[in-house]
Amino acid sequence: MATFKRTKQMNFFVYVDTVVFTINPDRDVEPGDRLEVLVMKRPEGKAGKWALPGGLVGEDEKLTDTSIRKVGEETGLRLKTSDLHHVGAYGDPDRDDRFRAIAIAYMALVPHPEQLKPAFNSDEASFIPYRRLRDKRLLEFDHSNIIYDARKAARQLLEDTNVALSFCNPKFTISELRGVYEAFLQYRVDPANFRRKVDAVDGLVIPIDELSDFGSLPGRPAQMYKAGRTTTLSSPIRFRRSQDTKTRR
């Protein structure tokens, strides 16, 4: 007969943290700096440090409802359940020096965020470049690791779906679309390889009878496109790194 050793009862708290990504629309910003993350400063937080919007799960609250509520309270940004994608669970014993805390993390992509208006338990909220936040000294807890994992989840979405198109205007150039991928990939993509692979996906983008007024080459207007009807890709779409870039984490 199996015997079980009685263990000491453990008290812990369950949190939800949410990583919200957007892209700086300024085309003059370096691709690696265009990807931005929504962070906030807690009133009781460590001086000069940012944190992801998040908080304790309500007693009768779904995890996704906690995510939506805390992002709204602490940043003013309104999310929907359909915006959220599960990233993972984080429960290292030393992730919070106050008590044992387990966090469930979600990720959301917000192409055109509204003005931020933190209303509860937040001194400030802002979109900060992802590359800057790779410096763990700027973030509380293990939020740097959560953000890194969330970017991997976002990259997977870009490979499997047409979500990158949501960051483009209704009419866009191939170079503008490439800039979205480069922001999430954190490296420059080979232009010729990018165009070939996009063209190979039937119905992903559709050319329109219009040229841009900001061509990628002087004196050469670029072809404009609109989003097609394809939303889910039959196989992941991956792009070759440009030879003039270095690996970025």
Residue pairs with C-beta under 8 A, 6 or more apart in sequence:
10 100
11 99
11 100
12 91
12 99
12 100
12 101
12 102
13 56
13 99
13 100
13 101
13 102
14 56
14 57
14 101
14 102
14 103
14 104
15 54
15 55
15 56
15 57
15 101
15 102
15 103
15 104
16 54
16 55
16 57
16 63
16 66
16 67
16 70
16 103
16 104
16 105
16 106
17 52
17 53
17 54
17 90
17 103
17 104
17 105
17 106
17 143
17 146
18 52
18 53
18 54
18 67
18 70
18 71
18 79
18 84
18 105
18 106
18 107
18 108
19 37
19 38
19 52
19 87
19 105
19 106
19 107
19 108
19 146
19 147
19 150
20 37
20 38
20 53
20 71
20 75
20 77
20 79
20 107
20 108
20 109
20 110
20 113
21 35
21 36
21 37
21 38
21 107
21 108
21 109
21 110
21 130
21 150
21 151
21 154
21 184
22 36
22 38
22 109
22 110
22 111
22 112
22 113
22 127
23 34
23 35
23 36
23 111
23 167
23 179
23 180
23 183
24 33
24 34
24 35
24 36
24 127
24 129
26 34
27 176
27 179
27 214
31 179
31 182
31 183
31 186
31 187
31 188
32 131
32 182
32 183
32 186
32 187
32 248
33 129
33 131
34 129
34 179
34 182
34 183
35 129
35 130
35 131
35 151
35 183
35 184
35 186
36 127
36 128
36 129
36 130
37 127
37 128
37 129
37 130
37 133
37 147
38 52
38 53
38 71
38 75
38 77
38 110
38 113
38 116
38 125
38 126
38 127
39 50
39 51
39 52
39 53
39 125
39 126
39 127
39 128
39 133
39 139
39 143
40 50
40 51
40 52
40 53
40 74
40 75
40 118
40 122
40 123
40 124
40 125
40 126
41 49
41 50
41 51
41 122
41 123
41 124
41 125
42 51
42 121
42 122
42 123
42 140
43 121
43 122
43 123
45 51
45 123
45 140
46 140
48 138
49 137
49 138
49 139
49 140
50 126
50 128
50 133
50 138
50 139
50 140
50 143
51 139
51 140
51 141
51 143
52 105
52 139
52 143
52 146
52 147
53 70
53 71
53 73
53 74
53 75
53 122
53 125
54 67
54 70
54 74
54 103
55 66
55 69
55 70
55 73
55 74
55 121
56 66
57 63
57 66
57 104
58 65
58 66
58 69
61 69
63 104
63 106
64 81
64 84
64 106
65 81
67 79
67 84
67 106
68 78
68 79
68 80
68 81
68 84
71 77
71 79
71 108
72 78
72 79
72 119
73 118
73 119
73 120
73 121
73 122
74 118
74 119
74 120
74 121
74 122
74 125
75 116
75 117
75 118
75 122
75 125
76 114
76 115
76 116
76 117
76 118
76 119
76 125
77 110
77 113
77 114
77 116
77 125
78 114
79 108
79 110
83 108
83 109
83 110
84 106
84 107
84 108
85 106
85 107
85 108
85 153
85 154
85 157
86 104
86 105
86 106
86 107
86 153
87 105
87 106
87 107
87 146
87 149
87 150
87 153
88 104
88 105
88 146
88 149
89 102
89 103
89 104
89 105
90 102
90 103
90 104
90 105
90 142
90 145
90 146
91 101
91 102
91 103
92 142
93 100
95 101
95 103
95 141
95 142
96 141
103 141
103 146
105 146
105 149
105 150
107 150
107 153
107 154
109 154
109 157
109 163
109 166
109 167
111 166
111 167
113 127
116 125
116 126
116 127
118 124
118 125
128 138
130 147
130 151
130 186
131 186
131 248
132 138
133 139
133 144
133 147
134 144
134 148
134 249
135 144
136 144
138 144
139 147
148 249
151 184
151 186
154 184
155 184
155 185
157 163
158 164
158 180
158 181
158 184
158 237
159 233
159 236
159 237
159 238
160 232
160 233
160 236
161 231
161 232
161 233
162 204
162 227
162 228
162 230
162 231
162 232
162 233
164 177
164 180
164 181
164 184
165 177
165 204
165 205
165 227
167 180
168 176
168 177
168 180
168 227
169 176
170 226
170 227
171 208
171 210
171 224
171 225
171 226
172 224
172 225
172 226
173 212
173 214
173 216
173 222
173 223
173 224
173 225
174 194
174 195
174 198
174 205
174 222
174 223
174 225
175 191
175 216
175 222
177 198
177 205
177 225
178 189
178 191
178 194
181 189
181 194
181 239
182 188
182 189
185 239
186 248
186 249
187 241
187 242
187 245
187 246
187 247
187 248
188 241
188 242
188 244
188 245
189 239
189 240
189 241
189 242
190 239
190 240
190 241
190 242
190 243
191 242
193 239
193 240
194 239
194 240
197 237
197 238
197 239
198 204
198 205
198 237
201 230
201 233
201 237
202 230
203 228
203 229
203 230
204 227
204 228
204 230
204 233
205 225
205 226
205 227
205 228
206 225
206 226
206 227
206 228
207 223
207 224
207 225
208 224
208 225
208 226
210 224
211 221
211 222
211 223
211 224
212 221
212 222
212 223
212 224
213 221
214 222
215 221
215 222
216 222
